[in-house]
Amino acid sequence: MTTADERLAAGLAAEHAAVFAYGTVGAYLPAPLVDGARQAEAEHRRRRDALLLSASNKSQNPAPAEPAYALPFPVVDQATAVRLAVQVEERTAAVWRAALPDTTGEHRKFALDALVDAAQRAARWRRAGGANPGTVALPGAPA
């Protein structure tokens, strides 16, 4: 497996985890924010499915999703649900940012699009949680 393939596999793992996390996030959000969680989950599912299809087209056996993922903290209300959504997007952005130097062509575009998408979604979730500023200087960069 090449480094690019390893980076895409890490991206797939991040997308699996994001899909799982949004199931919890959505359960604690009020109606006005639920659509954002649904859209986020759908986008992570779309990206995950594209990675699975790409791997199968190359006759690779991608790692399946785990049966469950440990959340980084208990989610008990709207504030912690929004905090989890921000963290999911930040972690996903970091994985895709790390993929950029090792990918080329369509894979690099895929990674860049995923990074931008996660960064924009993290900013929306930060604003939903009342953070000011709602953005970070270098999305996906180590803090």
Secondary structure, DSSP 8 states (H G I E B T S, - for coil): --HHHHHHHHHHHHHHHHHHHHHHHHHTS-HHHHHHHHHHHHHHHHHHHHHHHHHHHTT-------S----SS---SHHHHHHHHHHHHHHHHHHHHHHGGG--HHHHHHHHHHHHHHHHHHHHHHHHTT-SS---SSTTS--
